[in-house]
Amino acid sequence: MEPKSGKLHKLGSGLFGPKWTEKWVHLDGTVLKCFPMAVEQQIFSLGSSRQNSSYELMDYKFAVVDEKKVNRKFAFQLEAIAKSSKAVTFACSSEKELAEWRFALTSRLCLPADVPVSPVITEKIRRAAEAFSEIDPRNTGKIDSGKLRGLLQTISFCTRL
């Protein structure tokens, strides 16, 4: 899958309550990385040490957030599957951009956003992602047909949900 990058606003906690900050967000494979926006930043590099957070999509579900709840239009949330993690909220600048991010994020996941996920399914999703990354380590989206059968057997649980 093609990587996706762009500016998004991320909801964080500030000294006086929730605070929106602009981030450069990069989605590569199933990892979403957030970088601070710097006006005076000379050269932007995705390998930069300035990355301040990353999220493995297999640990989250996608959900559109009600505008009234976060006081922002075109917001979405990555809802943590595990109780130990917290949800992460982002906002786009337009409905079109929200649709693009929704497609980019959900196309990398096996489950719709509103499906409750058991720990067994979560583990199977993690193993499927791991199996695919072993077959396609460069994340090109192309695999050898001989290796396809093994991969399909590994992820066949997706069709039985």
C-alpha positions as CSV (number, residue, x, y, z in Angstrom):
1,M,0.0,0.0,0.0
2,E,1.1,3.5,-0.7
3,P,2.2,5.6,2.3
4,K,0.1,8.6,3.1
5,S,1.3,11.8,4.7
6,G,-0.3,15.2,5.6
7,K,-1.1,17.8,8.2
8,L,-3.7,16.9,10.8
9,H,-4.7,18.4,14.1
10,K,-4.2,16.2,17.1
11,L,-6.1,16.5,20.3
12,G,-3.9,16.5,23.3
13,S,-4.1,17.5,26.9
14,G,-2.9,20.9,27.9
15,L,-2.4,22.7,31.2
16,F,-5.9,24.3,30.8
17,G,-7.7,21.3,29.3
18,P,-7.8,19.7,25.8
19,K,-5.7,21.4,23.2
20,W,-5.4,20.9,19.4
21,T,-1.9,21.0,17.9
22,E,-0.9,20.7,14.2
23,K,1.1,17.6,13.4
24,W,2.7,16.1,10.3
25,V,1.3,12.6,10.1
26,H,2.8,9.8,8.1
27,L,1.0,6.4,7.5
28,D,3.3,3.6,6.3
29,G,2.0,0.1,6.4
30,T,0.1,-0.3,9.6
31,V,2.1,2.4,11.6
32,L,0.9,5.9,11.9
33,K,3.7,8.3,13.0
34,C,3.2,11.9,14.2
35,F,5.8,14.6,14.0
36,P,5.7,18.2,15.4
37,M,5.2,21.0,12.9
38,A,8.1,23.4,12.9
39,V,8.0,26.6,11.0
40,E,11.8,26.9,11.0
41,Q,12.5,23.2,10.4
42,Q,15.1,23.1,7.6
43,I,14.7,19.6,6.2
44,F,11.9,17.3,7.0
45,S,12.9,13.6,7.2
46,L,10.5,10.7,8.1
47,G,13.5,9.2,10.0
48,S,13.8,12.3,12.1
49,S,14.4,12.0,15.8
50,R,11.6,14.7,16.1
51,Q,8.9,12.0,15.9
52,N,6.8,12.3,19.1
53,S,4.4,9.4,18.8
54,S,3.5,6.4,16.7
55,Y,0.5,4.1,16.6
56,E,0.3,0.5,15.4
57,L,-3.1,0.4,13.6
58,M,-3.7,-3.2,14.6
59,D,-4.2,-1.9,18.2
60,Y,-6.9,0.5,17.2
61,K,-10.3,0.8,15.5
62,F,-11.3,3.8,13.4
63,A,-14.3,5.9,14.3
64,V,-15.7,9.3,13.1
65,V,-16.2,11.7,16.0
66,D,-19.2,13.9,16.5
67,E,-18.3,17.5,15.9
68,K,-20.0,18.6,19.2
69,K,-18.0,16.2,21.3
70,V,-14.6,17.6,20.3
71,N,-15.6,21.1,19.0
72,R,-14.0,20.4,15.6
73,K,-15.4,19.4,12.2
74,F,-14.1,16.5,10.3
75,A,-12.6,14.7,13.3
76,F,-11.8,11.0,13.7
77,Q,-10.6,8.8,16.5
78,L,-8.4,5.8,16.7
79,E,-10.1,3.9,19.5
80,A,-7.8,1.6,21.5
81,I,-8.7,-2.1,21.4
82,A,-6.8,-2.8,24.6
83,K,-8.1,-1.1,27.8
84,S,-4.5,-0.2,28.7
85,S,-4.2,2.3,25.8
86,K,-6.1,5.5,25.2
87,A,-7.9,6.8,22.2
88,V,-6.2,9.3,19.9
89,T,-8.3,12.0,18.2
90,F,-7.4,13.8,14.9
91,A,-9.1,16.5,12.8
92,C,-8.9,17.1,9.1
93,S,-9.4,20.4,7.3
94,S,-12.1,19.2,5.0
95,E,-14.7,16.4,4.5
96,K,-12.7,15.2,1.4
97,E,-9.5,14.9,3.5
98,L,-11.4,13.0,6.2
99,A,-12.7,10.6,3.6
100,E,-9.1,10.1,2.3
101,W,-7.7,9.4,5.8
102,R,-10.6,7.1,6.6
103,F,-10.0,5.0,3.5
104,A,-6.2,5.0,4.1
105,L,-6.6,3.9,7.7
106,T,-9.5,1.4,7.4
107,S,-8.1,-0.2,4.2
108,R,-5.1,-1.4,6.3
109,L,-7.4,-3.0,8.9
110,C,-9.4,-6.2,8.7
111,L,-12.3,-5.2,10.8
112,P,-15.0,-2.5,10.5
113,A,-14.8,0.2,13.2
114,D,-18.0,-0.8,15.1
115,V,-17.1,-4.5,15.6
116,P,-16.2,-5.4,19.2
117,V,-12.8,-7.2,19.1
118,S,-11.9,-10.1,21.3
119,P,-8.3,-10.7,22.5
120,V,-8.2,-13.8,20.3
121,I,-9.1,-11.9,17.2
122,T,-6.6,-9.1,18.1
123,E,-3.9,-11.7,18.4
124,K,-4.8,-13.2,15.0
125,I,-4.8,-9.8,13.4
126,R,-1.3,-9.2,14.9
127,R,0.0,-12.5,13.6
128,A,-1.5,-11.9,10.1
129,A,0.2,-8.5,9.9
130,E,3.5,-10.1,11.1
131,A,3.1,-12.9,8.5
132,F,2.6,-10.4,5.7
133,S,5.5,-8.3,6.8
134,E,7.8,-11.4,6.6
135,I,6.6,-12.2,3.1
136,D,6.8,-8.5,1.9
137,P,9.5,-6.9,4.1
138,R,9.7,-3.8,1.9
139,N,6.0,-3.2,2.1
140,T,5.6,-3.1,-1.7
141,G,2.2,-4.8,-1.6
142,K,3.5,-7.5,-3.9
143,I,4.2,-11.1,-2.9
144,D,5.4,-14.2,-4.6
145,S,2.5,-16.5,-5.7
146,G,4.1,-19.5,-4.0
147,K,4.0,-17.7,-0.7
148,L,0.4,-16.5,-1.2
149,R,-1.2,-19.8,-0.1
150,G,0.6,-19.7,3.3
151,L,-0.4,-16.1,3.9
152,L,-4.0,-16.8,3.0
153,Q,-4.1,-19.7,5.4
154,T,-2.7,-17.5,8.1
155,I,-5.3,-14.7,7.6
156,S,-8.3,-16.9,6.7
157,F,-10.0,-16.0,10.0
158,C,-11.0,-12.6,8.4
159,T,-13.6,-14.3,6.3
160,R,-15.1,-16.2,9.3
161,L,-15.9,-13.2,11.5
